[in-house]
Amino acid sequence: MKYNIITLGCKVNQYESSILKSALDSIGFVYSEKKPDIIIVNTCSVTESAIRKDRRIVNKIKKDNPKAKLYVMGCLVRVDENASEYLKADKASRSVEALEILNDFGLGDLVSDNNLEQYGTFDRSRYFIKIQDGCEQFCSYCIIPFVRGKMQSRKEMDIISEIEKAVNRGYGEIVLSGIHIGLYGKEHGNEEKTSLAKLLKKIIEIKKDFRIRISSIEITEVNNELIAMMAESDKICKHLHISLQSGSDNILRAMNRPYDRAYFKKRIEKIRKEIPNIAISTDIIVGFPGETEKEFENTCQFAKEIEFSKIHVFSFSAHKKTKAYNLAGHLEKSEKQKRSSVLRGISSELEKKYKKKFHGQELGIVVEKFDDKYIYGKSEFHFDVKINKNTINKGDLKSGKLLNIQN
Ligand code: SF4
């Protein structure tokens, strides 16, 4: 039986698709993009435009593969019970871990909620591990708390054991992923008395050659303990993805973000004082309802002042269940596009400037793939690196290998 999985959206979706893939592989299903018998689409519903993309892709797949059985899973199905009808899928699963789909293939006995995680893997050098799910912050533009529900952290023991297995299989980088990982262990009723810093301490103690990346975190959760640990440990990549979302205090308030410009800047200065060359990437939403030209300019100026290493720019398109959807002052699409393109231009300038700091320097990379001529890797500062194959030992030509190279 041939199958294909199309994953849209975030790292948590990637992780959940990888679990499904490994489980299907384990019973002899064959992953194939050509003429699959089964197609599974793992959807994202973070914005209205993400939902439009889900619909476009699902409908195209249905049209191009009339004989294949089509399953739809993920956030869109969770947020909209009618999704299966308008998507015309054969089955839409509301199951978080796709257990329902696996049951359909007779995997119910083999795979249960308790042992599903053991299937988690990526055919890559970088292993994305989900350490928690859910968020209770309710930023006014975000559908995730409605879709993913309350915060739940995985047990430290289970995370450590999954990481040990991954590094033993040769993964060079472990990416700690989740919806709100800065609050790992902090949900009501969690008896482990743990935190992200405590978890990191235990991961660092695993005696193997690998590195750890913290995928995405709120500025309010980058505490001094975490900064000190990142500064001290060679195992933690010097990179943080901290969402700014806007450089205007008015807009931040309307977004229900728990900080203002001054706080953001002060904490970034503290991080840079302890870890001078750290990469700090961010997300920014442009065209939030009521965002004036001046407020947008403030955001651009603030982004330059902070010197982000990269900006992921999103045009506002909130889901109708969110508070922001009903706010007055929605901007024209053309204005949002114009602002996005200005900010993307700033991002590419900042990116170039940041990378330039490392010219001629030694860089730690994880090998991702290679071809006849080149090796492609990810630096600890998160930018991609391409080097001539002749410059390294043949023995190091292994995906997942950690190397020090001359940039
Ligand atoms: S912190 Fe805000 S943006 Fe992030 S998942 Fe939670 S509600 Fe959404």
Boltz pocket constraint, residues with backbone or C-beta under 6 A from the ligand:
constraints:
  - pocket:
      binder: B
      contacts: [[A, 135], [A, 136], [A, 137], [A, 138], [A, 139], [A, 142], [A, 143], [A, 144], [A, 145], [A, 179], [A, 180]]
      max_distance: 6.0
